[in-house]
């Protein structure tokens, strides 16, 4: 028999979400994640119904030094095409109608149940931007990590090895978002962003695993998204940061300010929306090392729109909670 509590809210859930005055309580979302990458990315419509095809130049024409009466052979450039695919992320929220109507706050109850679905969809897209791999999950799209995961690959110059050899490694990403560097994409002709459709009242069949039915309110969520990296030179990964070996003065472990300087110099230019991405622990250690090692701090803090934005060399540092604290070593 199916366990209803696994997929549908129960009367106990209602009790836990109701204030003494009978209203739906404001829930403290302790599971909320900070994934500012979704705000930073440039989002564009792909040129395919399944994604985006990019033509890149792989070789330049070779000119000839000509002498008098000498001939010159015609030459041409070389190009290649790369296709990035989109994935379809979907979810349903279903609430027992009688439960939602119980105290007259149907809309408030549905909102309290469905808001986490939106949060979960956002977290999943953010995680896929970094770690998605069509090789192991064909339904998703390929993120950044599988593209920058080989120190002998053609783009290895943009992978900096921080020296960690264990299994609790972290990464820092430097990204330049733009139409000619890399962007989030939606399939051609589709709606951009997270789409929500209120299906209203529906009858759910076999709700208890024994052929029973239930009247419910249903909402459908869908997000068609993908990642296009048009020019690999505009993304840099600082890999193999051994989290357990990090110190506040860089006496052992990774020297984070030095690594960030190296990453910055790998970029051809900063024409686009440039951001650093790191997890909470690494960001904390960066601030400590910067204060201890650099006389004139390269970190700045500004209040922008009521939020304190930390920058390094003028580039905003974004905290991303989906970045894994236990990455495998990149070799």
SETI-145351 format. One line per 8 residues: number of its first residue (from 1); their letters; for each residue x, y, z of C-alpha. Coordinates in pm, whole numbers, plus 50000, padded with zeros to 5 digits. Each point is the difference from the previous one (the first is absolute). Layout:
N
NUM) A) X/Y/Z; ... $
END
This chain:
331
1) XXXXXXXX) 50000/50000/50000; 50128/50349/49918; 50102/50229/50284; 49804/50322/49947; 50224/50211/50222; 50283/49948/49756; 49827/50182/49715; 49701/50190/50143 $
9) XXXXXXXX) 49963/50231/50304; 49815/49854/50298; 49782/50132/50281; 50310/50007/50218; 50165/50228/49746; 49698/50230/50021; 50025/50015/50380; 50369/50083/49982 $
17) XXXXXXXX) 49936/50285/49758; 49707/50166/50179; 50046/50287/50246; 49789/50018/50320; 49773/50251/49825; 49922/49747/49727; 50204/50164/49726; 50268/49825/49801 $
25) XXXXXXXX) 50333/50069/50168; 50293/50162/49829; 50244/49713/49957; 50368/50053/50070; 50159/49833/49700; 50311/49853/50162; 50063/49798/49685; 50016/50307/49775 $
33) XXXXXXXX) 50315/50014/49792; 50187/50296/49862; 50045/49949/49627; 50070/50340/49854; 50129/49850/49678; 49641/49999/49870; 49986/50378/50046; 50338/50064/49839 $
41) XXXXXXXX) 49964/49791/49686; 49901/50145/49667; 49701/49802/49868; 49934/49970/49628; 49779/49805/49764; 50179/49718/49819; 49999/49960/49622; 49874/49641/50024 $
49) XXXXXXXX) 49682/49861/50150; 50222/49776/50213; 50282/50242/50080; 50258/50212/49821; 50255/49935/49725; 50314/50213/49998; 50253/50036/49720; 50350/50070/50131 $
57) XXXXXXXX) 50315/50082/49809; 50268/49738/50055; 50266/50130/49762; 50102/50321/49824; 50101/50040/49635; 50377/49992/49947; 50130/50296/49796; 50303/49977/49772 $
65) XXXXXXXX) 50305/50223/49973; 50013/50058/49622; 50308/50084/49794; 49996/50168/49663; 49826/49781/49741; 49929/49745/50272; 49659/49841/50046; 49775/49994/50307 $
73) XXXXXXXX) 49779/49703/50076; 49644/50075/50119; 49927/49896/50357; 49696/49985/50225; 49917/49986/50367; 49877/49685/50172; 49682/49974/50205; 49818/49741/50207 $
81) XXXXXXXX) 49646/49974/50135; 49910/49922/50360; 49649/49920/50117; 49887/50062/50359; 49676/49835/50108; 49721/50106/50232; 49821/49789/50257; 49640/50002/50127 $
89) XXXXXXXX) 49969/50032/50378; 49648/49939/50131; 49818/49955/50329; 49644/49963/50128; 49864/50132/50328; 49685/49822/50124; 49805/50089/50312; 49694/49822/50140 $
97) XXXXXXXX) 49708/50237/49931; 49832/49934/50332; 50324/50069/50185; 50066/50324/49812; 49642/50120/50058; 49993/49898/50366; 50052/50340/50159; 49890/50226/49716 $
105) XXXXXXXX) 50353/50097/49899; 50017/49793/49682; 50222/50240/49806; 50238/50054/50293; 50031/49627/50062; 50074/49927/49635; 50262/50274/49997; 50171/49858/50310 $
113) XXXXXXXX) 50017/49660/49833; 50096/50111/49651; 50269/50259/50080; 50254/49725/50079; 49935/49851/49656; 50118/50327/49847; 50303/50001/50229; 50076/49640/49909 $
121) XXXXXXXX) 49973/50068/49627; 50240/50294/50029; 50250/49797/50202; 49988/49715/49748; 50063/50231/49705; 50287/50171/50185; 50158/49665/50087; 49967/49881/49640 $
129) XXXXXXXX) 50171/50317/49876; 50310/49886/50187; 49976/49620/50005; 49747/49887/49738; 50130/49717/49783; 49809/49863/49703; 50234/49702/50001; 49857/49874/50328 $
137) XXXXXXXX) 49660/50173/49990; 49889/50043/49638; 49680/50180/50102; 50194/50293/50149; 50243/50243/49834; 50377/50011/50029; 50136/50248/50252; 50342/50155/50053 $
145) XXXXXXXX) 50183/49733/50203; 49992/49725/49733; 50134/50251/49746; 50291/50102/50228; 50098/49667/50148; 50320/49889/49826; 50343/50157/50054; 50114/49869/49662 $
153) XXXXXXXX) 49702/50123/49796; 50006/50279/49743; 49855/50242/50257; 50239/49891/50279; 50158/50345/50007; 49680/50119/50170; 50013/49731/50270; 50227/50096/50289 $
161) XXXXXXXX) 50112/49719/50229; 49997/50112/50364; 50183/49684/50107; 49738/49808/50195; 50024/49623/49963; 49721/49877/50228; 49626/49965/49952; 49887/50312/50187 $
169) XXXXXXXX) 50103/50244/49730; 49818/50318/49903; 50009/50224/49694; 49987/50372/49934; 49854/50113/49670; 50066/50322/49810; 49733/50054/49735; 49941/50267/49737 $
177) XXXXXXXX) 49635/49983/49897; 49908/50144/49662; 49859/49916/49657; 50347/49928/49858; 50151/49823/50303; 49737/49792/50178; 49636/50028/50099; 49697/49818/50130 $
185) XXXXXXXX) 49762/49904/49725; 49644/49896/49932; 49890/49800/49693; 49898/50191/49691; 49638/50113/50020; 49957/49905/50369; 49917/50215/50301; 50294/50116/50206 $
193) XXXXXXXX) 50040/49924/50369; 49792/49804/50245; 49642/49946/49884; 49716/49919/50241; 49651/49882/49900; 49719/49966/50252; 49816/49683/49902; 49727/50073/50254 $
201) XXXXXXXX) 49797/49719/50156; 50081/49653/49869; 49924/49640/50095; 50308/49798/50087; 49966/49632/49922; 50144/49721/50216; 50115/50252/50259; 50039/49737/50272 $
209) XXXXXXXX) 50142/49724/49785; 49678/49804/50039; 49787/50160/49729; 49873/50290/50211; 49934/50347/49863; 50048/50348/50142; 49890/50349/49904; 50303/50229/49996 $
217) XXXXXXXX) 50137/50331/49882; 50284/49956/49751; 50265/50235/49866; 50246/49919/49723; 50348/50151/49981; 50228/49987/49698; 50336/50155/49914; 50166/49935/49664 $
225) XXXXXXXX) 50363/50102/50039; 50350/49935/49878; 50353/50139/50003; 50191/50119/49694; 50377/50055/50026; 50089/50173/49674; 50359/50085/50092; 50176/49788/50264 $
233) XXXXXXXX) 50259/50271/50067; 49746/50204/50198; 49955/49741/50275; 50272/49904/50249; 49989/49725/50258; 50226/49997/50305; 49975/49631/50083; 50136/49770/50271 $
241) XXXXXXXX) 49969/50243/50292; 50049/49776/50303; 49744/50140/50244; 50140/49820/50303; 50349/50143/49935; 49895/50366/49967; 50149/50235/50260; 49935/50365/50081 $
249) XXXXXXXX) 50357/50103/49911; 50064/49756/49712; 50288/49846/50196; 49874/49669/49864; 49745/49907/49740; 49884/50223/49716; 50106/50365/49979; 49664/50133/49884 $
257) XXXXXXXX) 50091/50361/49908; 50288/49872/49786; 49771/49751/49826; 49745/50272/49927; 50270/50216/49845; 50097/49710/49774; 49640/49939/49897; 49939/50365/49922 $
265) XXXXXXXX) 50300/50009/49767; 49866/49705/49798; 49708/50204/49868; 50040/50161/49655; 49801/50300/50127; 49713/50079/50232; 49745/50108/49740; 49685/49863/50156 $
273) XXXXXXXX) 49845/49932/50337; 50295/49873/50205; 49956/49813/50330; 50186/49770/50239; 49815/49698/50145; 50103/49813/50314; 49841/49832/50297; 49961/50152/50345 $
281) XXXXXXXX) 50308/49836/50157; 50236/50094/49719; 49867/50356/49990; 50063/50033/50374; 50358/49874/49968; 50062/50236/49709; 49901/50297/50217; 50224/49883/50284 $
289) XXXXXXXX) 50301/49940/49775; 49952/50331/49822; 50003/50185/50334; 50306/49810/50128; 50217/50002/49689; 49926/50312/49797; 50085/50345/50137; 49763/50177/49763 $
297) XXXXXXXX) 49696/49774/50000; 49866/49901/49660; 49658/49931/50149; 49737/50273/50006; 49653/50008/50156; 49719/50214/49864; 49634/50032/50092; 49802/49955/49681 $
305) XXXXXXXX) 49622/50003/50017; 50006/49910/50369; 50244/49711/49949; 50369/49997/50084; 50193/49895/49690; 50357/49880/50048; 50231/50045/49700; 50354/49898/49917 $
313) XXXXXXXX) 50182/50224/49749; 49660/50155/49937; 49839/49668/49905; 49705/49893/50220; 50046/49685/50209; 49685/49789/50000; 49932/49730/50254; 49856/49687/49844 $
321) XXXXXXXX) 49876/49736/50241; 49970/49739/49726; 50376/49983/49953; 50112/49664/50134; 50229/49981/50307; 50128/49657/49901; 50098/50013/49634; 50224/49730/49858 $
329) XXX) 50350/50104/49902; 50035/50144/49651; 50296/49839/49824 $
END
